[in-house]
Structures are given as C-alpha cells and as structure tokens.
Amino acid sequence: MTALLWAGTMLGAVVGFFHALQVLQSRMGRPGLDPVKTIWQAVWTWGLWTLFGAYVLTFWILGLICFGISRALRSGRGAA
C-alpha cells in the first residue's frame, strides 16, 4: 500500500509539473492577466496533482481492471 501511495505521489508530481507548465505557457504574456496570479495558479495546479496523485492512480488502475472485465464479458457473449 505504501508503494502505491509513493508511486501515485510521484506520478502526480510529474503530471502536475507538465500541467503547470501548460498553464504558464497558455496564460503568460496575455494582456489583462496578472503574471503573479498565473504563477500562483501553476503552483496550485502542481500541488493539487501531487497531493491527489495516489487517488487518481488508484482510480486509473480500477478503471483499467473494470474495462478489461467488461471487454472480456462482451467478447464472451459474442462467441455464444
């Protein structure tokens, strides 16, 4: 369980970093937007992804398992 939490946190940090970069690139230099607020939003984006990374990773894994089961059930019905 601890390994899942660490893996999710690390994955969240990496995804959050790239999401924060996207926020910075899309908002910096646009007229009417405060650069300090944009940086603050990017920091919050990275922080929230890092904080909830394990939660998101768990749901991705559960989603993949459920998807695999539903595909297997559907292919089993088509053969009968």
BELDAPE-V978878 format. One record per residue. RES is the residue in one letter. SS is DSSP state (H for helix, E for strand, L for the rest). NEAR is the number of other ideal C-beta (glycine too) atoms within 12 Angstrom. Layout:
# BELDAPE-V978878
res-><RES & RES>
ss-><SS & SS>
near-><NEAR & NEAR>
This chain:
# BELDAPE-V978878
res-><M & T & A & L & L & W & A & G & T & M & L & G & A & V & V & G & F & F & H & A & L & Q & V & L & Q & S & R & M & G & R & P & G & L & D & P & V & K & T & I & W & Q & A & V & W & T & W & G & L & W & T & L & F & G & A & Y & V & L & T & F & W & I & L & G & L & I & C & F & G & I & S & R & A & L & R & S & G & R & G & A & A>
ss-><L & H & H & H & H & H & H & H & H & H & H & H & H & H & H & H & H & H & H & H & H & H & H & H & H & H & H & L & L & L & L & L & L & L & H & H & H & H & H & H & H & H & H & H & H & H & H & H & H & H & H & H & H & H & H & H & H & H & H & H & H & H & H & H & H & H & H & H & H & H & H & H & H & H & H & H & H & H & H & L>
near-><9 & 9 & 11 & 20 & 19 & 16 & 20 & 28 & 25 & 19 & 25 & 30 & 26 & 20 & 24 & 28 & 22 & 18 & 26 & 29 & 21 & 19 & 26 & 24 & 14 & 16 & 23 & 20 & 12 & 14 & 8 & 9 & 17 & 14 & 16 & 12 & 17 & 24 & 19 & 18 & 23 & 27 & 21 & 18 & 28 & 27 & 20 & 21 & 31 & 28 & 18 & 22 & 29 & 25 & 20 & 26 & 27 & 21 & 17 & 20 & 18 & 15 & 14 & 14 & 14 & 14 & 15 & 14 & 14 & 14 & 14 & 14 & 14 & 13 & 12 & 11 & 10 & 9 & 8 & 7>
